[in-house]
Amino acid sequence: MNDASPSLASAHSQDAFRALARSVGQQTQGLGPLLLEFGHPERALHAPDERLAQLPPATQRAVFRARDQWFCDQRSCGPKPPSAEPPMTARSGSYSGSGLSTTFTPITAEAYPDRLRQTPDPPPWLFHRGSLDCLKGPAVAVVGSRRASKGGLQAAERIAESLAAGGYTICSGLALGIDAAAHRGALRGGITAAVLASGVDRPSPHRHGALAQELMREGCLLSELPDGAPPTKAGFPRRNRIISGLCEATVIVEAALRSGSLHTASAALEQGRDVFVLPWSVFHEQGAGCLALLRDGAQPITDLDDLTNLFPRLSPAAEGSRGLRGVSRRDDPSVVGRQILNCLGDEPAIFDDVQRASGLSVDDFLAAVAELEVDGWVGRSDGRLIRL
C-alpha cells in the first residue's frame, strides 16, 4: 500500500473516495487493487495509461469519466448537478437519515476487513450498517438454494447456529431459503453478517425487513453499492465474491446446477478458501449442484454432529468455544426406528406409504415415529414424514 494512503481516513481522502464511488457506480471490477496500489483516488485516476489499460473496459470508461469530473470539480467548471445522495457527516462518513446510518469504509481504511482486502478483486469500498468488527474474527459463509427443501432449511439453521455458537461469524446473502435460514440460526448462536447486491438502505426481499433490522443490531449489513442502488441481475455474482471473500470457508447446503451458490463456491476456490458441501440424493434436483461440487473435489459434510473435524474452533478444547448446539438426538435409533429411516429419502413421504414399506403394524409404526421425532431423527412437513 502506498505510504500516503488514507489509512487514517482524513476528511480529504474520505471526500475523494466518496466522489469516486459516486462517479463509477457499479463498475468496480479491478478498482480495489488499483486503489491499493496507488493509495488515493486522485493518484489512481492519474495512473499511467498502461496500468489503466489492465482494467476491464467498463471500469476503464468509468475511471475516465471520474477523471474528467475530477478535473472539472478542481477547476469549478460549469454548474454542478445536485447530488442524489443524502448528506454525509464530515467526521464519520455516515449517511444521515431516519433510523440507522450507512457508514462508508474505503479499502485503505483500517476498519476494512483484512481477509476481503487480500482477495483477487476486493471491493474498493464498503457501505455498511452495523459494525464491521464482527468480521475481524473467523467467519464462515453458509449459502444455498432459494427454493430449499425443509431438510435443507433445517440443516442450514443447525450448521449456522453451531458455528456461530463456536465463535464463527456467519455470512450469507439475506435471500429466501437457505440464506435466511442461516442468518436465523446464527442469530440464535452468535453473530451474522449479510452481503447485499443493492444498497444497504433497501435490503431485499422486503419480507426480510425485520430480519435485516436484527442483523444490523447484532452484526452487520454491507454492500459495495451506495444507498439507493437497486439489485440487478449482474450484481449478484459480484456480491457472491464478497460473501466468500469475507470468510475462511464456504458451506453450500443445497444448490441446483444453475445456482448463484455455485458462483459463491467458484469465487471461494479462486480465493483459495475451503468449500464444504452437503451431499444430496441423485433424485434431488435442488441438490444437483452440490453433487457436482463434490465430483469436482469439494469436501463433504456427512455428519452435522461432527463438525468439529472440519471447524477446529468448535472443539471443546478451543478457547471461547461454546460447543455444538442443535437438535438433541440419540447416538443411534432403535432397530425399528432404523427400519423406518431406511424407507425415507430426501423428500417428505406419505405416512401410509412409509408404514407399508416398513412392514410394521400401524401401532408399532406410529410408536416408532413418535420416538424418532422426540430424538430428532424425523419431522413432519405438510402432514408428511421427512428424515432430518
N, C-alpha and C positions, 0 to 999 in steps of 0.2 A: 504494500500500500504506500502511496506517496506520502512523504513526511508531512506535507502540508494538508493532508486530508482532514476533513472536518470532524474528527473523532470526538471533539468536544462540542460539536453541534452549535457553532456560532450562529448568531442571528442571520449574518450574511449568507453563510453556506446553506442554512435551512431554507432561506428565501430562494436561493439558486436551485436547490433540489426540487422545491415545490413548483417553481416556474417550469423546470424541465419536465416534471411529471404532468403538468397541465398540457404542455406542448406535444409530447409524444403519445399521450393517451394509452391505448392498449398495445402499441408497438414497442414492446420492451425486450424482445429477444436479442440477446447479446449485449444489452446495455449494462447489465450488472458487472460483468468482467471489465468493460470499458471504464466504468466509474471507479472500480477498484484499482485499475492500472493508473489512472490519472488523478484520482483523489478528489476532484472538484468538478462540478458540471461545466464551468467555463473552460477549464483546461481540456475536458473531454470533448467539448464541442469544437475546440481548435486542434484536435488530434490530427496528425498527418493523414493525408488522403489515403495512403496505402493502408493505414490502420482502420480507417472508417470503411474502406472497401471490403474488409473482412466481415462486416455486419450484414445480416440478411437485407435484401433490397427494401423491404417495407420499413425496417428500422433505420436504414440509411436515409430514406426520404424524410422520416420523422425527425431525425437528427438535423438534417439540413434545414427543415422548417424551423426547428427550435433555434438553430444558429442565426437564421435570418431575423427571427423575432428578438433574439438576444441583442443583436446589433441595433435593431430598431428601438428597443427599450433603452439601450445605453445612450442613443442619440436623441431620444424623445421625439421620434419622427411620427407624425400623424396622431390622430386620436386613438386612444386605446379602447378596445371593446370592453364593456362591463364584464366582470368576472361572474361566471355562473356558480362559483363556489360560495359557500357560507364563509364568513370571515374566520381567519386563524389568529390565535393569540401569539404574540411575538415570542414569548418565553417557551411555551411548551410545544408549539406546533400542532395544537389540537383544534379541530373544528368546533366552534361554539354552536349551540343549538339546544333544543329540548332534550332532556334525558342524558344518556351517556355521550361523551365526546369521542371523536375519532382522532387518534394520535398518529402522526406521521414520523416514521423512522427510516432514514436513508441507510444504504448498505454500509456506509463508512462509520455509522454510529456504533458505540459500544453496546447498546441495547439490542442491536440486530443479532438474531440467533446465529451462533458461530457455525453450527452444523450446516445450516442453509447456505451460509456465505461460501462454504467450501465445495458446493456442488458445481457442475459444469456451467449451468446457466441460471445463477441465482437472480431473483427479482431485484431490480435496482433500489427498491424501497418497499416498505410495508405500511399499509394503513390498518390500524387495529383498534378495537375496543376491548378493554380488559388489559391485563399486564402480560408483556412478553416474557416476564420472569418465569412463567410456568413452562417455558421451553428451554430453560437453561439446563435442566437435568435430563435424564434419559427419557426418550419418547418412542412410542410405537404407533404406527398407523394401522387402523382397523377399518377396512373398506369392503364394499361388495355390492350386490345387485340391489336396484331399486324395487324390483318385483321379487322380493325374497320370500322363501318359504318360512313357515312357522319355526321349523327346526333351525334354519339359518339365522333368524332373528334371535332365537334363544342362545345359539352358540355365540353370536356377536356380543350380546349383552354379558354373557358369562365370561368370555375371554377378556372383554374390556374391563369389567369390574375386577377380575382377578389381577390383571396387570396394573390397573390404577391403584388397587389396594397395596400392591408391592412397590409402589413409588414411581411407576411409569406414567408420564402424561400421554393420554390417548388422543391422537389426531385423526380427524376424518373430515367429511365434506358437507355435513348437515343435510344430505339428500334423504329422500324417502328410503325406507327399507333398512339395509344393513348399517348405513352411516348413522342414522338416527338411533338405532338400537345400540350401537357402540357408544355414542355420546351419553345415552341414558344409563347404560351400565357403568360407564366411567364415573359419572356424577355420583353414583352410589358408593363407589370405591375410592374416589380421589378427584383428579383434575383432568380436564379435557380441553382441547382447542379445535376450532372449526375453521377451515380454509375455504373461502368463497370464490366463485367465479364472477362476482358482482361487487359493488361497493358494500362495505360493512354496514351501511345505513339502510340497506334494503335486502336483508337475508331472504333467501328463498329455499323451499316453498313457503308461502305465507302461513301455512298451518303450523310451521315450526317456529313461529314467532316467540312463544313462551319458552321453548327450549333454547332459542338464541339468547333470550334475556338471562336465563340461568347460566348459560355458558359464559356470558360476559362477566357475570358476578363471580363465578367460581374459576374461570380460566381465561379464555381469550377467543375473540372472533377476529380474523385477519384476512387481508387480501392485498394483492399488488395494485389493485384498481382503486381510484378515488371514490369518495362518496358520490352517489348519483349514477354510477356506471351500472347499466343493466347486465344481466347474464347473457352471454352469447354462446352459440354452439362452439366456436373456436376457442372460447375462453376456458372451457372445462379441461381439455388436455393440458393447457398451460397451468391451470390450478392444480392438477394432479401431481405435477413435478414438484410443487411446493409442499404438498402433503408428505410425499416420500422424502423430500429433502430435509424436512424438519426432524426426521426420525432415524433411528439406527436400524429399524426393521419395519417391514410392512407385512400385515396379515390379511390375506384375501379369504374371506369367509365363504362367499358364494358369488359366482360370476358366470355369465353366459359367454359364448365365444366372441360376440360383438359387444364388448363391455368397456366402459370407462375405467373399471377397476384393473383391466389388463394394461391400460395406459399407465396407471399408477405403478403396477408391477414392473413394466418396462423401464419406467423412469428410475425406480429404486435400483434395478440391476445396473443401469447406466451409471448411477451414482455410487455403485459399489456397496449397496446396502443389502441386508438379508431379506429374502422373501419367503414367507411361510404360507401354506395353503391347506385348507380343509379338503380332504378327498370326498367326492360325491359319487353316487351311482352313475353308471353309463346311461341310465334311463332318465336322469335328472337334467333337464335342458338347461336350467339356470346354474348348474354346476359344471357344465361342459368346459368353461374357461378354466376352472380350477384343475380339471384333469389335464388340459393342455399344458398348463404351467408345470404340473408335476412331471409330465413327459419331458419337458424341457429342463428339468433339474431343480425346480423349487423344492423346498423342504416341507414334508407333510407334517401336519398336526393330527395325530391319530388318537390322542387321549387328552381331553380337557382337564383331567385331574393330574396330569403330569407335565404341566407347562414349565416346571422348574428346570427340566432338562434343556429347554430352549431359551429360557429367560432367567439368567443367574440371580437377578435381584429378588426373585420370588422364593429363593431358597431360605429356609428358616434361619440359616446362619448369616444371611445377608443383613447388613446393618440397616435398620429402619424398616425392614420388611414386615408387613402386617399379615403375611401369609395369604393363601388362596381363600377366596370367598366364592360362594356359588351354591348350587343345588347340593343338598346333602344326600348322599346315597351310600348303600352298602357296597362292599368290595365286589361282591358277586350276587346276581339274582339267584333265586331258588331254581331247582331243576324245572319246575312247572313254569316259572317266570321266563327262564331261558327258552323254553318251548314256544312261548308266545312271542318273545322278541325275535326268534328266528323266522317268524311268519310276517314280520313287519319290514317294510322297505323304508325309503326316504320320504314318501308321501303319506298323508293321512289315509287310513284304511277303514272301511266299514266294519263295525263291530262284529256283525254276523259272519262276514267273510273270514275274519281273523279267527273267530271262535271255531268255525267249521274246519279251517286249515290246521288249527292246533290239535284237533282231535279230542279236546276236553269237553266235559259236560258244561252246560250253561252255568250252573252254580260254581263249579270249580274254576271256570274261566273268569267269571266276574270277581271271585275272591282273589284270584291271582293278579288280575288287572288292578284291583284296589291296592294290593301290596306293592305292585310296580310303581303306581302313581305316588304312593307315600315315599318310596325310596328314590324317586326322581328318575326312573327309567323311561316312563311313558307319560304322555299328556293327552289332552283332548282338544281337537280343533274342529269346530262346526259339527259337533256330535260324532266325530270320527276319532280313531285312536292313532297316535303318532309316536314314533320312537324318538326319544330325546338324545 
